[in-house]
Amino acid sequence: MYSLVIVDDETELLEGLTHYFPWESIGFSVIGSFRDARSALAFCKDHHADVLLTDIRMPFMSGLQLIKELKQFPSPPQFCIMSAYDDFGYAKEAIGYGVLEYLVKPSSFEEIKHTFEKIRYVLDGSTPAVVNTSSFASSNPLVTKTLAIIEKKLSSCTLQNIASELGVTTSYLSRLFKEETTQNFQVYLLGHKMEVAKQMLTSKVGYKNKEIAQALGYQDTQNFCRTFRKYWGTSPQQLKKEQGL
């Protein structure tokens, strides 16, 4: 059973999700629910959560600020946003923080259930998932910082500018990254982008290919689509059809 923390300033919705949604039937247990992000942050400092489900716009601290704070934890949770704001700017920032799913209110029972089944598969390791930056924290701080920068600046990061930001040479960072992750930097970056692209395509928000391409740093949408097809063996449009979207 995976632990879940829910944060939303809408009292009725929060109580409904906490007490009446059948979380245990899909492998989750609610260990805390809060109307504001600051209370949730304080709770998470003392209690490990596997998943955080949060709204974006809340008093005192936003959901995105909460996620940013929790990303600094040695073992951060996976993140899912549920917001009334179907805004690409929010979604792009959320993707930069490594948010797995973005639900738009009002979300149906089936949408929430399907979304958290996918999150459970990621936690189980049953489906491909991006490398968790925290898994390298104890082995090498430079690699941990590199992975964090990739998540934060996915649309613009390169090995060269990350090396410059960290104050090391490109060749040194490249060698170190390969030793720690067993992957070439460019291979990892491409894989990470394609995972994010797949998550955005299969979310309920309905992103356009152009929006996903921009979020991932592709200037040409057709180039993004060709890369996606080459990586996954199917086009973005075909993937949506397969998912019934």
Secondary structure, DSSP 8 states (H G I E B T S, - for coil): -EEEEEE-S-HHHHHHHHHTS-GGGGTEEEEEEESSHHHHHHHHHHS--SEEEE-S--SSS-HHHHHHHHTTSSS--EEEEEES---HHHHHHHHHTT--EEEESS--HHHHHHHHHHHHHHHHT-S-----GGGGTTT-HHHHHHHHHHHHTTTT--HHHHHHHHTS-HHHHHHHHHHHHSS-HHHHHHHHHHHHHHHHHTSSS---HHHHHHHTT-S-HHHHHHHHHHHHSS-HHHHHHHTT-
